[in-house]
Amino acid sequence: MSAKNLLNLGLLLVCAACNRKPPADQATPNIVLFVGDDQGLFLGAYGDKSVTTPRLDRLASEGMRFEAAYAVSAICTPSRAALYTGLYPAHNGCNGFEPIGKGVPIWGDLLGPAGYRTGLIGKLGGKPLDRFHFDFFARNLPRQASARSVDWYVEQLEAFLSVEDPRPFCLIVNLRDAHRNFPLNGAPTGKFDGPEEPHDPAQAQVPGFLPDLPGVRQELARFHDALRRLDVTVGLMLDVLDSRVPTEELLVMHTTDHGADFPFAKTTLYEAGIRVPLIARWPGKIPAGSTTPALTSLADLLPTFLELAGETMPPTGSDQVDGLSLVGVLLGRSAEHRREMFATQTSHRHKPDVPCRSLRVGDWKYIRNYRPDAVFQNTVMLDSISWDAIKVHAQTDEALAQRIHDLQHRPPEELFNLAQDPWEQTNLAEEPAFAGNLTKIREQLQRVMESHGDPFAGQ
């Protein structure tokens, strides 16, 4: 986005009319957004019956569960940048670990003028720090004692709610569970909860993108311990909220930044890397126990909250607003949302970069890899019980050895039919029978990338 367009965007924000009101059936609610860290779809409400998440499962039963919600990127910083700005990386400037571009409005810059009191508790996951404007800001860092303390999160919420302010509030709670390193002691949950028993590896439900091996089960069980602590934290904070704020005036949502930190998941554009849970509860507005198949992006949340306040997202430099409000879906006005889902992965901490882009249209999923000559690696490959177990087993399992090869040496193109192959085990890109499908979705991805001004468009 050019400097001129960014300046115009800022002026639009400053000059936006703040006296607009939402429709009568859509009074501005208080909003709390819980964001897990590296959580993936590991919730009972999403079919994992071996993980202990009763509070989040209850939240899903009390509201709406999205069946096709996606992160914009498969790593933290660009995924959260899209959440904070409602813009994709090519428009907000954050493709990897870069700061959000100068002049790009960030969360409070938009929600504050819309009439919200804004707050953040927990992890920030973005930079530069001085660009994030919250009325209440209780940040923690990975190695601080507060990082995974249930007590700390509850205490910060109570501090936030104790401030008298007539404005509706919009609060993000960025939890640090279930990021590695996973707990080794059952994940103590503090003074608010009872004793903790570590999950049993033998009872772990191994997802289809991972092989069922003892080392994988061992690490999944520890991951499940972290998820339980996340669930306890959210549940206890919900107890505080529901005791202080009328539930009919409170929209609660839960999601995560991207997939879990396991092989074939985080840092990849496979479903396990970018598909995320999304739950929304608003009694009297959102039907309890409802689900929606609507294709949804985390970039849609900021425009949703703005529409609830009677505002809209300002246009980007290309006159295309990336995030699309979900209000119609939430309130049952529309069943469809997006026709296609675009995701990006450009860089991570480990070199060389292996940039890729993906597009989902209906049941078809296409991934374009721009460095098939590069050897891909990520953190989980360097220090992970599950990855070590997978490598050993691959010595006598030809199919698993091929999966490892394809992960580390990406083919130029990948094509999957998610209805028939939800775990993306069979690449159809070189199958003559699907040449027409490949050509069509390849052209669709190219058009999307060109509309974004994506630097890899045309390559």
N, C-alpha and C positions, 0 to 999 in steps of 0.2 A: 504494500500500500504506500502510495507516495506521501511525502510530507504535507503537500497541499490537501490531499484527501483526509489525512489524519487531523489536520487543523480544522477542516470543515466538520469532521466528525465530532471533535471536541466542542465546537461552537454549537452544533446541534444539541449536544447534551446540556450545555449551559442555558441555551435559549428555550429548551423544551418546556412546554406548558405543564406545570406541576399541578394544576387544578383539575385535570381530567379525572373522571371517576369511572370505576369499572361498572359494568351493567348491574342492574339491581339483583339479579340472581347469582352474582359473583362478587360479593363484598370482599374487600381486601383482607385476606386472612393473615394471622401470624404464621411464619414459615420456619420450620427446622429441617435442615437437610443433613442427615448422617451419611458420611462417606467413609467406607472401609478402605483399608490399604492392602493391595494385592489379594483381594478376597475372592475374585472369580465368582462362579455361580454356586459355591458351596454353601447352600442353605437347605434346610428341610423343605421349605416352601418351594424350592426348585428341584426337588426330587432326591436330595441326598439325605437318606434316612439314618446315616451313621454319624452325622454331626449333630451336636447339641446346640440348637438355636431356637428354643421355644418362644423367646420374646419376639424375635424378628418374624418367626413363622406366624405368631399371633397378629403382628402388625399387618402382614400380608392378608390374613383372613379378615381383618377389619377394613381393608381397603382394596386397592387395585394392584394386581401383579402384572408387570410388563413382560411379555414372553420373547421379545426381540429388541432388547435395548443394547446399545453398543457404545463402547468408549471410542473416542476419536483416534487415540493412539494406544499402543501397548506398553508404554512406560509412563511413569508418574508425571513428569514435568509438562510435556506437551498435552497429556490428557487433562490435567488440571487447568492448564492455560486455556484450553477450549471451554472448560466448565466456567472459569472465571470471566471469560470474555464473550462467550457465545459465538466465537469465531474459530475457524479451522486454522491449522498452523500457517498456511500460506498467507493468511490475513492478519494473524496476531503476532507473527514473527518468531514463534517458539516451535521449532521442529525437533529439538533434542533437549539439551539442558541450557539453552540460551534464555536470556530474560525476555519477557514480553516486550514487543516493539514500543519504542517511544511514541507517546501520543495515543496509544490504544487504550480506550476506557476499560477499566477493570472493576468488576463487581460493584463495589461501593460507589464508584463514579456514576453508575447508572441507577442503582437501587436507592441511594441516598436522595437524589433529586426526585425520584418517584414516590418518596414519602416514607420509606422504610428506615427504621433504626437497624443498622447492620452489625453483625458480630461474627467472630471466628474463634473457635476453641480447638486447640490441638495443632496438628501439622499444617504448615502453610503449603509447601510443595511448589513454590513459585518465587520468582525474583524479577526485578529488584524489590527488596523489602519496602523501601520508602514509597513505592507506587501503590501499595495495597492500603486502602483507606477504609478502616472499620471503626465504628463508634465504640466497639468493645473488642479487644484483641488479646486473647490469652493463648500465646503460642508456646509450644514445647519443642524440644529438640530430641533427636533419636536416643542419645545416651543419658538424658536426664531421667531422674527417678520418676518424674511425672509422665513420661512418655506413654507408659501402658498402665498407669495407675487408675483403677476404676474410681477410687476416692477422689482423685484430682479432677477428673472430668465432671463428676457430680457436683463438686464444690464450685467449679467454675460456672457451671450452669446456674447454680443458686445465686452466685454473684451477679451474673448477667440479668437474671430475673428480678433481683432486688433493686435495680435502678428504675426509678419512676420516670416514665416517658410516655406521653400520649400516643406516640406513633406505633403502628404495627411493626413487629420486628421480623427480620430475616436473618437467621443464625445458621452458620455452617459449623458442624462438628466433625472435624477431620480426625478420625481415629488412627492409631498407628498399628493396631492389629488388623490383618494377620500377616504383616510383613515379616520376612526373615530378620533376625534369627528366631526360630520357633522355640517356645519354652520347653524346658526339660523336666519341669516339676509340676505339671498339670495346670499351669497358668493361674497362680493365686489371684483372687479377685477382690481382696481387701476386706475391710470390716463390714461391707454391706451384704456379703453372700456367705453361704455355708462352705463346708469342706470341698476340696476339688480332688477328683479322681482322674488320673490321666486316661485318655481314650485308649482302648485296646486295639492294637494294630490288626488283630485277627478279625475285628468287627468293621474295619474300614471299608467303605464302598468305593472301590477303585473306579474312577471315571474312564470312559472309553478311550481317551487320548493317551492314557498311560498303561503300560503293561502291568499285569498283576504279579508283582514280585515282593518278597519279604522286605527288601530295602525301601521300596516304594510305599508299602503299607506302614512301615515304621515312621517314615517322614510325614505321611498323611495324618497319622494319629497325633503327632506333635502339632501339626498345622490345625487340626481339629480342636486341640486345646486352646490355641490362640483364638480361633473362631468363637469358642464358648465364652472366652473373656470379652471379646467384642460384643457378643450377644448380651452378656450381663451388663456391660457398660451402657448399651443402648436402652436396655430394659429399665434400668434404674433411673436413667435420665428421663425416660418416658413417664415413669411414676411421678417424678418431680413436676414435669410439664403438665401432666393431666390433673395434678392437684392444685396447680396455680393458674392454668389457662383453660377457659371453657373449650372442650374438644371441638365444638362446632365452629370455633374461631381459630382453629389450629390445623394447618396442613403439615403433615409429617411425611418426609420422603427418605428413602434409604437407597444407596447405591454403593459402588466402589469405583476406583480409578481405572481398573483393567483386570486382566486375568491373574490367576495365582502364580507365584514364583516357582513353577515346576517345569520340567522339560516339556517342550512342544506347546507352551502356554505364554506367559509373560515375555515380552519383547518380540513376539511373533504376531502375525495377522490372522492366525488360525482362530477359530471360534473360541478356543480355550484361552486365547490371549486378549480378545477384545469384547466378547459378549459378557454383559454384566447384569446383575439383578437390578431391578428398579421397582420400588414399592411406593405407593402413595396412599395415605389415609387422610380423609377429611370428612368426618361424619356429617350426614345430611346432604353432602354434595357428591361424594364418590360412593357408589354402591359397595357394600361390604362383600367380600368374597369374589369380586369381579376380576376378570383377566382381559388383556388386550393383546392381539398379535401385531399391533402397530409397530412398524420399524421406527426406532427412536434412537437419538444420539444424545450423549451427555451435553453437547452444545445447545440442546433444546431447553435446558432447565432455566437458564437466565432469562431468555425471552418469555418463558412461562410465567416466571415470577413478576416480570415487568407487566405483562398483560393483566395479571391479577390486580395490579395497581392502576390499570387504565393507561399504561404507557406501551410503547413499542420499541423494538430495537432500532437504532439508527442504521442507515445503509452502510455497507462497507465501500471501499474504494471502487469496487467493480459493480456497485449498485446491487449486489447480491448479499442478502442476509443469510448467514450460514445456519444459525440456530433458528428453529421454528417452534413457536409456542405449542405446548401440549394441552392448553386449556380445553380445547374442543374434545380431545380424547378423554381427559380426566372427568369432564362433566357430562360425557355421553352424547355430545353433539355430533361427533364424527367417529367412525370406526377406523378410517384410514388416516395415515399421517404422511410418511415418506414413501416414495416408490422405489428408492434405492438407498443403500447405505455405503458411504465412502469412509475409508480409514487409512491412516498413514503411519509408517514407521520409517524414520530416517536415520537416527543414530542412537547409540547407547554408550556406556562407559568403555566398552571394549572395542578395539579396532581390529580389522578395518570395518568401517560402516558398511552395512548391507541394506541399503534403502529399498523399501517396497511399498506398494499401494494395493488396496483391495477394494472391491465393489461387490456388494450383494444386491441382486435383483431377483425378487421372488425366491425360488429355491436354489438359484444358481449363485455361486461364489467364485470370484476370479481374483487371483493374486498375481501381480506383476513384480518380479524381482529384478532389480537394476544392476546387481553385481554378482552374476552367477559364477564369476571367476574367484570371488572372495570366499574365505573360509569363515563362516559365522560362528561366533561364540558369545556367551553371555555369562552372567555371574553364576547361575545355577550349574553350568558346566564346569566351573572351577572349584566349587565347594558345595557338594550336594550328595547326600547318601543315595537319593533316588537315581541321580544321573550315574553315579558309580555302579549301582546295581544294574542299571540298564545296559551300560557298556559291557559289563561282564557277561550278562545273559546274551547279548548280541553276538558273542563269539560262537554260539551254537544255535542261533536263531536267525536265519537268513532274512526273513521279512523284517525283523527288528533292526538288523544291521542296515538294511536298505533305508529304513526310516531315519536312522541316525545320519546316514550319508546325505539324504535329501534335506535334512535340517541344516547340516553344516555346509553343504554345497547346493545352494538353492537352484532349482531349474528356472529358466527365464520366465516361464508361465505355469500357473497352477489353476486348475478348474475343478470344482466340486459340485455335486448335486447334494445339497444339504438334506433334502427329504429322504434320499436313499443312503446317504453317507454322512450322518451328522458329525462324526468325529474326523472327517476329512482324511480318510485313509487311502483313498484311491484317486490319484490325479488323472483327470480325463483330458488334459490339454493336448496330448499327442494321439488321442484316439480319433481316427477318421470319422467315426459315427457322430462325433460331437463338434466337428469343425465349424458348423454353422453357429452353434451356441457360443463357441469360443470367439469367433469373429465379431458377433453381435455385442457381446459383453466387453470385449476389448475396446471396441469403438465407443461404447458407452463410458467406460472409464476414461478414455482419452478426452471426451467432451467435458466430463466433470473436472478433470485436472486442468484443462485449458480455461474453464470458467473460473477456477480458483487462482489462476496464475501460478500453478504448481511448477517449481523449477525442473521437475522431471517430465513434464508434459512434452510429448514428441520424441522422447528417447526410446 
